[in-house]
Amino acid sequence: GVGISLSGLASAVANAGGIGIISGTGISIEELRQHIRKARASIKGEGYIGVNVLFAMNDFAEKMKAAIEEKVDFIISGAGIS
């Protein structure tokens, strides 16, 4: 992650009627939680927020658990580096 696909972009996309995705790459578990909460707080009306967590990451399970606990609408998971 280069820090683009975080709460600001995700909430803007959700507010425009799209599906906002927060990248779980390059941020800590607590930062992921904060971005999910910030995106949710920035959505006006109904909007969808999800996370993208790469399976190849060392903290994959912990980030998945955090996303579930924060009640994201969906989770995208790929193999990551192939």
C-alpha positions in Angstrom: 0.0 0.0 0.0 1.0 3.5 -0.8 -1.5 5.1 1.5 -4.1 6.0 -1.1 -6.8 3.4 -0.5 -7.7 4.4 3.0 -10.7 6.0 4.8 -10.7 9.2 2.7 -11.0 7.5 -0.6 -13.2 4.7 0.7 -15.8 7.1 2.2 -15.8 9.3 -0.9 -16.5 6.3 -3.2 -19.2 5.0 -0.8 -20.8 8.5 -0.7 -20.8 8.5 -4.5 -22.7 5.3 -4.6 -19.8 2.9 -5.1 -18.1 0.4 -2.9 -15.4 1.9 -0.7 -12.4 -0.4 -0.1 -9.7 0.2 2.5 -6.4 -1.5 1.9 -5.0 -3.5 4.8 -1.5 -3.4 3.4 1.2 -1.2 4.9 -0.8 -0.2 8.0 -1.1 -1.6 11.5 -4.1 -3.5 12.8 -5.0 -0.4 15.0 -4.7 1.9 12.0 -7.0 -0.5 10.0 -9.6 -0.2 12.8 -9.2 3.6 12.8 -9.7 3.9 9.1 -12.8 1.6 9.1 -14.3 3.8 11.9 -13.4 7.0 10.1 -14.8 5.9 6.8 -18.1 4.8 8.5 -18.4 8.1 10.3 -17.9 10.0 7.0 -20.6 8.2 5.0 -23.8 10.1 4.4 -26.7 7.7 4.1 -26.1 4.2 3.1 -22.7 3.2 1.8 -20.6 0.1 1.7 -17.2 -0.2 3.2 -14.9 -3.2 2.9 -11.3 -4.1 3.3 -8.7 -5.8 1.1 -6.4 -8.0 3.1 -3.6 -10.0 1.3 -3.3 -13.6 2.4 0.5 -13.4 2.1 0.8 -10.8 5.0 2.2 -12.0 8.3 -0.7 -10.4 10.2 -3.5 -11.7 7.9 -5.5 -13.5 10.6 -5.4 -10.5 13.0 -6.4 -8.0 10.3 -9.3 -10.3 9.2 -10.4 -10.6 12.8 -10.3 -6.8 13.2 -12.3 -6.2 10.1 -14.9 -8.7 11.2 -15.1 -7.1 14.7 -15.5 -3.6 13.1 -18.4 -5.1 11.0 -17.2 -4.2 7.5 -19.7 -5.0 4.8 -17.3 -7.3 3.0 -13.7 -8.5 2.8 -11.6 -9.0 -0.3 -8.7 -11.4 0.1 -6.2 -12.5 -2.5 -3.0 -14.5 -2.5 -0.9 -11.3 -2.7 2.6 -11.9 -4.0 2.7 -14.8 -6.4 
